[in-house]
Each structure stands twice: as structure tokens, then as C-alpha cells.
Amino acid sequence: MAFQVSPGVLVQERDLTRIIPAVSTSIGAFAGEFRKGPLDEITSISSEQELVSVFGKPDSNNFEAFFSAANFLSYSNALRVVRVQNTGLANAAVSGSAIAIKNTQDYQDNYGAGQASVGEWAARTAGVWGNGLKVSACYSATAFQEDAKTTLNDSAMAVGHTTVTLTSGTGFAVGDIVEFSTSAAGTDYDGRKYKITNVATNDITFVRADTLQGGLHQVPANGANVRRLWEYYDIVSGAPGTSPYATSKSGVNDEMHIVVVDEDGNITGKTGEVIEVYDKVSKASDAKTPQGDSNYYRDVLFNRSAYIYNMDHHASGSNWGSAAAGITFTAVDTPKTDSLINGADGSAATAGERKTAYEKFEDSETVDVGLLIAGTCDATHVDDLITIAEKRKDAIAFVSPERADVCNVASSITQTQNVKAFMNGIRSSSYVVLDSGYKYQYDRYNDVYRFVPLNGDMAGLSARTDLIADSWFSPAGLNRGVIRGAVKLAYNPSKSQRDELYKARINPVVTFPGQGTVLFGDKTGLSAPSAFDRINVRRLFIVLEKAISTASKFQLFEFNDEFTRANFRNIVEPFLREVQGRRGITDFMVLCDETNNTGEVIDRNEFIAEIFIKPARSINFITLQFIATRTGVSFEEVAG
């Protein structure tokens, strides 16, 4: 309290407007194997399109992981993904040496200064996908174009020929563009260009550069000059030289071109498609564009490329990576084209590798997720997810039985027993939800139909329920539990089989003719009879506990007196009344006074609040009684 010495007006403020903040319970979390993408880090994904862009399309090895994530994204736009680092994963590189770059941080820490010894380039992320990349670099004006490089030495040339002999084949490479002068030893080139497809000593084989087929348009003179151009001369702004930045620093010959190509067409679907062009980037470490951004080629690739890292300078590139002031950068006179090789997807992820990936979601204080998507399951994996969920106390694990339990199993009786046996191997917990199997859906990326676990959909239904209702509403039933994209189910349980499943804490997924495929249960994996054996109750308490505990942090380091306790009640009770008004609870009581904050509690520097909740219950069983009465009998006589 401030004191005034002489008469005056003192203005003070007290903030009694604090409320309990909204909390999210609809963010999904998934770890799995993908074709590409960063390893061992959480990536936020908002759509299936973004999932494909970052982690690649599905294939026969990873489709369960891909569609578990993609199916969740069909209901929600908030998914956190970790790519599992399984044994044998490797980035494609120039030399083909085994190397696994986890992510950008790993690159900066361990490979950003040429430590890998894998040549100049490596694929941005690990996987077979990188084997389709080709990198072509032009390091100088001479590498860009060489006039009168050599002469023809072939008197047997004819129109249509695809091979000619040179005086010297040195310095020519596959992909180079060549032109022939129209006269012996002349420099009058006719503009007809040919792309070299093979070099054998002094013989070059080529096709017409415009059509990539056919041979000589016309016969050049024997002894005519041959001009060589870089393969990608026509997609950049001319020959590299000295940049304005280097010129201002008295540096020389810092510019270079880099082109990234989809060599096999595996990325774009078109063989030889140019996918990235870096025009006149600099060899100088401090180089800047006119806009003030870094133009150092390694920085440019790191910040902009979706496909490659630079791993080391060209072997002849002395002074590269130096500051520009007064430096003459080596002018390598021939372009260099490298195909990246030996990228590998590795072996199937082990339980330990999957556990390590999911542990990225373990800390509730730093990672905000609420729905753990299991993907492919076994008992060990499920137990790991339950452990994470119970440690966080603000997330639920959604799991499916194993593929062999329901897919290609002839008898529904056997399927029922298999699913029950799977559940019996899972420990009791209200933080896990088990569905009954797999759905059959279309894989538009490979034009096939595949069986995919349903747990991505289950988590997605919960996220969608948050959007259209509240977390404490059940995500099951015809109103909120309709599953998207299901052609059929691997296991479509009958009523009697659903009875068995429900008693075993398994939520049936059922296809009803004319009504779609529906989640027809809302049980958690808790075996003891309790309110917490229902999804909506568990998620209600997650919301309450997460929101109130967040607000309670503001009481830390205050005095445990009636003022603080009253302030706490004044924050919590309006919040609970709002939840009650939105049908989440039927009644509540907040006890936070001297009865539970005794002198002993206060002396231990503790603060205790007891919050009593009567949760709303979902309807699981409907009884309809139709009563026929005799004519002349009043309903009042027989009712009740």
C-alpha cells in the first residue's frame, strides 16, 4: 500500500476479472513410419495435403501409418506427427555412404561443416525417395559455356547420325549440350542443339535437345568447331560471374548455379523434371541479396530447399565459404552432375523405436496434445501409450486390435474371440479406448483398396465432437459417430457379438444399411465399474482438470488466507456453472476454506481445494415399452 504525505488522489487497480482459460483436448498425436520427412521431432500437420508434402505418399510398407494420420485429419486440422527413426534408415547421398540426418537441427549440429564425407549433396531426409534426385551445379562462366572447345574429326557423318567423333572428348559429360559450327574451324553456330547421352573416349552420342530423340539435323563440316553448354543453360539468367555483393567487397568469381532434378520421375511423375533452381547463388559466406537476405549457397539451400542439403564444398573449391572481402573464389571450369544413391527405408520399426518416438509427446507442459493415435498395434505398443497417457493425465490413447485378429479371418466368431483376447492383454485404464478393428478404404495414391486400423478415425471423431459439441459429449452414435471413407469393415459384429465386445470394454464399429459405418460404443478400457469407464466422462475430467490446474498456477506464491481462497472459488465456480449449463455436469461443489486448509496445511505451504463433480452420463441403453389397451379403458388406469 502506497502512502501519501499530503492531500491528493491515489489511483489503484485490482484485477478481479481472471477467468479459467479455454483448453484444447482435440489435438492429435501420432508417431509412425513414413517415406520421408524429419526424424525424431514433432511436426504440426493441418491437412492430408500437408501430410503428403512433408512425409510423402503411402506405399505398401507404411500405408497403415499414413492412413492412421490421414484419417484423423479428415475430421480435424490439428495433428502432431513424429517420424519413427527405424534401424537402417539412410539419406541418399553422392557417394552412397550410409548417413541418417534426423532433422535440420541434427544437420546443423553434426553435418553442417562437411563432416559427413558423402560428397557435395545429400537428400534432405532419409529414405529410398531420395534415390531419384539429381543435382547439377555450374560453378563458372567456362562451366556454363565453352566456345570452340574442340573440333569434329569424323568424315562419315550423315543426317540422322547420333554419334560423332571429336578430336578430343575430354571435358564432355552426359547431359551437356553441344552445337556445331557450320564451317570448318568456324564460329558461326547454327543454333541447333544436341544433348549428350554418352561419352566414349572421343565419341559422343546425342539426341536432339528439343525432342530428346533423333540425330543430326544436317551434316556439319569435318573439322567444325564444337561448343559445349551446361545442360540447364536455358533455365537460368546467364553465365555465373561475380555478384554485385562480391564486387562491392573486391571479391571475384563467387557466383554459381544449382539445379535439383527428379531424375526418375518418382517425385513429380515426370522423368527429368526440374524441381528446384538456385540462380547465381554465392560461394561467399557473407553474401547478401539486394533485399538483405543471405545468398551464400549453403544457407540458401538450408533455408529454401525441400529436397537437398549441401554436405561439402566441391573438391576443387578452395576459398569457398570465406567472406567475400578481397577473395578470388575458385572457378571450377566444368559443371558437375551427381545422382544421389543408397537412400534406404530401413527395417520395420521395433517396439522400442516406436516407443522412443511417442515419448516425444510425454511432457504435458511442453507438448499440447489430447488424442494419442496408435496406428498399428500390439500389446506392448498399447501399454507404452497407456503409460504416456496416464503420466500426462490429459490425453487418451486410441487403439485397434492387431491386423491378424480381424483381417482375412473367415469366421466372425473367431474375430470376436480374437478381439476379446487382444483386450484381455491390455491393462485396465480409463486413458485407453479400444475399437473393434479395421476398415477397407480407397488408397487414391496407389489406386488400390487397403485395410486400415480404425483408431485414427476414433480419435478424429473425438476431435470433431469438440468442434460441433463439447468434449464431454460422447463421440459415438448416429449423431457424432459416423465414420468417413469406409467401403466395408473387416469385422462387422452382430448384435450378440456387440454384447460380448461391450462386456469386454471394446467399442464396436458397425455398418448399418442406409445409415453408414458408426462407432457404437463409448467405453474406456477401465475394468472396474465407474463413471470413468465412459469416454465422455474421462474427457470431461480432462477438460476440468486441465483448465482449473492451469488457472490455479496464478495462486502459487500468494498467501493461503481467506482472500486467496475466496478468489479461487470465484474463478472456479463460474467456470463449473458454465460447464453445467452446457450439459457437462449435473451438479458440483467447491470446498476451499479453513476446513481443508488447516493451520497444519498452511504451515506446510500447501493449498487444498476439493472439487466435487456429478458428471453427465451418456445413454447407452434405451427401453421402449409399447402397451396395448382395451377399448374403453382410460390410459390413467393402466399407466404407471
N, C-alpha and C positions, 0 to 999 in steps of 0.2 A: 504494500500500500504506500503510495506516494504521499508526502506531507507537504502542505502549503504553509508558507511563513506569513504571507499577507493575504488579504481578501482577494479572491479570484474564483474562477470556474475551472475545475479539473474534469476533463472528459476521459472516461474509461469505457472499455468494451469487455463484455463477457460473451463468449460463443457458446450458446446452448442449442445450436442448430445441427449438431452432429447426428448423423443417421447411420444405420448399418448399410454398407455399400453392397451393390449387386455383385454376385459372384457367378462365375461360369462353371457349369457342370457338363457342358456339351462338347468340349474339345477332345477329339480322339487321339490316341497314341498307338503307333504300330511300328514294329521292327521286323524286317524280313529281307530276303534276298532279291536283288534287282540286277538288271543288266548293266547299269551304270549308276553314277551319282556318288556324292560324298559318303565316306565311311565314318562310322564312329562319331557322328554328330547329329543333332536334331535339326531337321529341315521342316519349315512350315509349308504346307501344301493346301491350296484352296480349291482345286478342281482336278478332275481327271486329266484335262489337257496339261496342266502344270505337272502332274504326276508323271506323265509321259515325257515331258520336256526335261525334267530333272533326272528321273530314274529309268527312263527307257520303256519300250513296249514289252508286253509279256511274251514269253516263249514257253516251250514245253517243260522247262525246268523251274520257272519261277511264277507260273500263272496263278497259283494259289495265293502267293504273297501279293501279287499285283492286284488281283480282283478283290481280295480282302480289303485292301486300301481303297480301291476304286469304288467298290460297292458302298462303303461308308460315305464316300464323297458324293454319291448320288442323293444322299439325304442331308448332308451338312457341308459347309465350306471351311471347316477348321480341323485340320489333321496335322499331327506332328509325326514325322517319319524318320526312322533311323535305318540306314542300310547296314545289314549284318556283315561284318568282316570275317568271312569264312576262309578256311585254310586253302592256300593255292591261288587266291586272287592276285592278279598281276596287271599292271598297266602296260599297254603296248608301247614299245619304245624303238628307237632306231636300231640299236644293237640286239634287241630282243632279250636283254638281261632281265631277270626276274626282279621286279620292283613293285611295291604296292604303296602308292601315295594315298593316304587316308582322306585328306581334305586340304583346303587351302592353308590352314594353319600348319599342318604337317609338312606341306611343301615349303613354306617359309622357314620353318624350323630346321628342316633336315635336307632339303634338296634345292634350296634357292640360290646356292652359290656353286653349282656344278659338282656336288658331292656324289652324284649317283653313278657317273661313268657309264651312261647308257646312250651317248651321242647327244645330238643337239636337242631332240624333241622327245616328248612322251605324251601319250593320251592323257586328257585331263582327269579321267577317273579310270579305275581298274575295270577290266572285263574284256571279253572277246570283241565287243563292239569296236574297240579302238584299232583292231587289225585292219579295218577298212580305210584308215586315214592315210593320206599322203601329204607331205609338206614340201613345198618348193620355195626356195629362197634365192633372190637375186641380190648380190652384195655390192655391185658397182656398175658403172656405165658400160664397161667392157663386158661384164657378165650379161648385161641387158642386150647388147648388140655388138657384133664384130663384123665390120665390113671387110671383104676380101680376105676371109680367114684362110682360105686355101683355094685350089683350082681343081676343076674336073680333070680326070685322066682316064677317059672312057670313050673310045671311038665307036662302040657298038650300041650307043644309046638310041632308043626309039620311043615314039609316042606310046604312052601307057606303061612304060617300064617303071617298076617300083624299086629298083636297086641300081645305084650307080657307084662308080669307083672314083675316089678322090686321090689327089696327090698325097694327102695326109689326113688320116681320120682322127688324129689326136685332138682332144678338146671338144669333140662332139659327144652328145649323150642322148639317150632315148627321151623323147618329149621336145627336144629342140626344134625350132622352126628354121628352115633353110630357104633361101632364094638363090637363083642362078642368074648371072648376068647374061645379056642377050648376045654378047660377042666375046671372043677370046680375050681374057685378061681385061675385060671391060668393067665398068662400074655402073652400067645402065641396066639396073634390075627391072624386070617387067612386072613386079608386084605379085606374081603367082607364088604362093607359099605352100610348103610341104612340111609335114610333121614326121620326124624321125621315129620309127618304131623299133629299129635295131641297128647296132653298130658292130661290125665285124672287121677289125683291123682298119683297112682303108675303104671298105664297102659300107655304105649306108642304105638302109631300107626305109621307105617312107610311104605315106599316103597323102592325098590332097588335104590340106589343113582345113578347108571349108566343109568338105564332105566326109572326111576321115575314111575315104575309100578311093580307089582309082590310082593312076600313076601320073606320069609326065603329061602336062597339057600340050607341050611342044618340046622339040629337041633342042637343048642348049648347045652352044658350040663347045667342042672339045677344048679344054684349056680355059673355059669360062670361070670367072670368079664365083666363089660360094660365100654367101653371107649367112651368118648364124644369128638367130634371135632367141631370146628366152621364151619358153613355152607360153607364158602368160603375159607377153608383152602388151597385148591389146586390152587388158583389163585394168591397167594402172596408168598413172598420169605421166608416163615417160620414164627416161632412164634415171636411176638414183644418182645423186651427186653430193653436194654439200648443202645442208639445210640453212635457212636464214639464222636459226639459233646458233649453229656452229660457226657460221660466218661472223656473227657478232662477237664470238669468243676466240676468233682466229683459229678455229678448228677446221679440218679438211676431210672430205670424203666420209661423212658419217651416215649417209642415208642408205637404206636397204628396203627391199620389198619382201613380204612373206605372204604366201597363198596356201590355204588349207583346202584339201580336196577330198571328196568322198570317192575314193578310188574304185571301190567295188559296188557302189550304189546301195550299200546296206543301210545307210542313214537316211538318204533322201529318196531312194528308189531309182536314181539315175546315175549310171556309171560315169565317173569322171566329173561329177558336178562340183563346181567351186562353191564352198560353203562359207569361207571367210577370206577377206582380203585386207592386208595391212600395207597401205601405200606410203612409202617414204617415211618409215619409222627410223629411229636413230640408234646408232651404236654408242652414243654418249650417255652416260648415266644420269646427267643432269639436264638432258634436252627437254625443251618445252615447246608445246604448240603455241600458235599466236594467241590462243584462248587461255594459256597458262597451265594447261594440263601436261602431265608427263608424256613425252614422246619417245622415251627410252624403250626399245623394242621389248625388253623383258617385262617392264612394267605394263606396257600396252597389252601384251598377251595375258599377263596375270589378271588384269582388270577387265578385259573385254572378251577374251576367247572362251567359247563354250566347249572347245574340243582339245586344246593342247596346252602344255606347259613348255617353256624353254628350259632345258636342263643344263646346257653348257654352251659356251661360245663356239663358233666354228674353230676347228683345229688350227687354222691359219689366221685367226682373228686377233692378232696382237693389238693391244690398246683398247679393244672393245670393253665397255664397262667403265672406262675412265671418264672423268669430267672433260668437257669439250675444250677448255681453255688451252690453246696452243698445241693441240694434239692432231697428228695426222693418223687417221684410222686406216687400218689395212684394207686395201682394195682387192678383195678376192675376185679374180678375173673370170671365173666360171660359175654359173649357177649350180645349185646343189638340190637334188630332189631325193627325198627319203620316204620310203614306205614303212609305216610302223608295224611291228610284228610282235608275236608272242604274248599278246594280251590274253588273259585266262580268267574264266569264271570261277575256277576252283571247285573243290568238292562240296557236297551238301553240308550245310551248316550243322554243327553239333549242338547238343543241348546247351553246352557251356558257352558257345559262341552266341547263341540266341539270347541266353540269359544276360551276357555282358552287354548286348545291345539294348535290351529292355531296361537294364539298370540305369540307363541314361534318364529314364523317367522317374527314378526313385525318390528324388528330393522334391517334396511338395512346395517348399519355399522358393525354389528357383525355376521349377517347371510346372506350368499350369495346365494340367490335363485331367479329364474326369472319366474317360472311357478307354480302357485298355483292350485292344483288339488282338486276339490270339493268333488268327490265321490258322496255319496247320498246327494241330495239337497232338501232344501225347501227355501222359500223366505228369512227367517231370516238368514239362513246359507249363502246364496248368498250375502246378504247385509253385513254380517260380513267380508266376503272375499274381497268384493269391498273396504271396509274401509281399510283393511290391504294393499291391492294393491295400493290404492291412497295415503296412508301415505308413503309407500316405494317409489313409483314413478318409480320403476324398475322391476315390476312384473305384470303379467296378471293373472286373475282368470279364470279358465276354468270350466264351469258348464253345467249340463244337467237338463232337466225338471224332475219332480218327476216321480217315477215309475208308479203310478196310471194314469198319463197323457197319457202314450203310451203303457204300457204292458197290454195285455189281454183286450184291448179295440177293440171292433168289427169293428167299423167304422173309416176309415181313415179321414173322415170329422170331426168326434169328436176328433180324435187325433190332427188334425190341430188346432182346436179351443182351445183344452186343452193347447197345447204348446204355442200358442199365449197368452192365458190368463196368463200362468206362466210368460212369458216375460213381460207382462204388469205390473206385480207386482214387477219388478226389476227396480231400479232407473237407469237412464241414466248414462253411464260411458264408456269411451274408455278403461278402465282397466278390462273389463269383456268380455268374449266370450261365447256365448250360442250355443250348438249344438241341434239337433232335437230329441235325445232320447237314446235308449238302443240297444245294440247288443246281440245276442244269441251266446254264446261261450261254448266250452267244458271245464269242470272242471275235469282235469285228476286226481286230488287228491281224488275226491269222485265219479268219473265215472258217472257224470250227466251233463246235459246241463243247463246253467243258463243265465238269462238276466242280463246284467251288464251295468251301465252307461258308456257313450262314452267319458266323459271328460278326463279320463286318456289317451285315445288314442289321443284326440285333443292336449293335452299338449305334448304327445310323438311325434306327427307329427311336432310340432314347434321345439322341441329339435332336431329331425332328420334333419329338414331343416337347422338348424345351422351347422350341420355336413357336409351335402352334398352341401350346397349353402351358404347363409348368412341369418342373422336374418331378413333382410328387404325383403326377398323373401316370397311370400305367401305360407303357408303350405297346401293350398288346391289344388284340381285338380288331374288329372291322373298322373302328373309327381312326385308330392311330397305328395299327399293327400290320398294315398291308405291305407286303414285300415286293420290291420292284425287280423286274428283269428275270423272273423265274419262269423258265419254259416248263419245267416239271421239277419234282423233288426226287432225290434218290430214295427217300423213305417218307411215305405219306401215311402216317399211322391212323388206324381206325379208332372209333370211339373207345372200344375196350382197351386198345393199346395205349391210347392217350391217358386213360385212367391209370394204367401201370406206370407210365412215364411220370405222371404228375405226382404219384405217391413217392417216386424215386427222385423228386426235386429236379425233373427235366422238363423244359418248356417245349411242348410240341409245336412244330410248324406244319400247317395243314393247308392243302389246296381244296377249297370248296368250289364246286362248279358254279360258275356265274358270279362268284364273289372274290376270286383271286386266291393268292397264297398269303396266309395270315399267321402271325405269331399268336398262338392260342394258349398262352400261359404267362404268368409274371412272377414265377418263383425265383428266389435266390438259392444258393447251394447250402443254406443253413439247415441242418438236420433237426435241431430242436424246435418244437412248436413255439413260435414267437412272432411278434409283429414284423421282425426283421427278416422273415422268410419270404417277404414280398419286395419286388424291385422298387415299387413306388415308395414304400416306407424307408428302405435303405437310402434311396436318393433324396427323400425329404430330409432325413437327418444329415446327410452330407451337405445339403444346402444350408440347413440351420447351423450346423457346427462350423462350417467354413466361414459363413458370413459373420456369425457372432464372435468367433475367435479372432477374426480379422479386426472387427471393431474393438474388441477387448484390449488390443495392444495399446490403445490410447490411454488405458487405465494404469499401465505399468509406470512405476516410479511416482505415482500420486499417493496421497495418504489414504489409508484404509479407515475412513471415517464415514459418518452418515451422509455427508455431502457427496462423496465419491460413489457410495453405494446407491444413493438415490439417482445420481446422474447415470449410472449403469442401467438401472431399471427403466429410466426414462428413455434410454436408447433402445433397449431390447424389447420392451413391451409393445410399443407401436409397431415394430417390425413383425412381431408374432401376431398381432391383431390383423396386420395386412395379409400375412400368410393364411390366417384363419378365414379372412374374407375371400381369399382366392381358393378356398376349399382344401387347403393342405392339412389343416389340423382342425379338430373339433373343439378343443379347449386347451388351456395352458396356465401355468403359474410360474412366476419368477420369484424365488426366495433368495434374497440377498440383503441380510440385515444383521443385527447383533446376535441373532440366534445361531447362525452358522459362521459368523465372523467374530468369534470369541476373542478374549484377550490373548489366549494362547496362540490362536491363528494369527492375530495381528503381530504378536511378538516374533513369529516365525517369518514375518514379511510376506505373508500369504494373503490371498483374496479369494473367497469362495462364493460362487453363485450356483444355485441349483435351479435348473430349468425343467419343469415338468411338462410333458407333451402328450396329448392324446392324438395320435396320428389318424388321419382319414384312411379308411380301408376300401380297397377296390372290390367290386362284385366279381366273384368267381363262380358262383352257383346261383341259378335262377330256378325257382319252383313256380310253376303256373298251375293253379287248380281251377279246373272248369267243372262247374256243378250244374247239373240239370235238375230242374224242379217241376213239380206237377202244376198244371194249370189251376189257378185259383189260390195258390199258396203265395203269400207275400214273402219277399226277399228277407224282410226283417225277422221272419220266423225261423229261417234256416241259416242266416248269416251268422258267422262267429262261432 
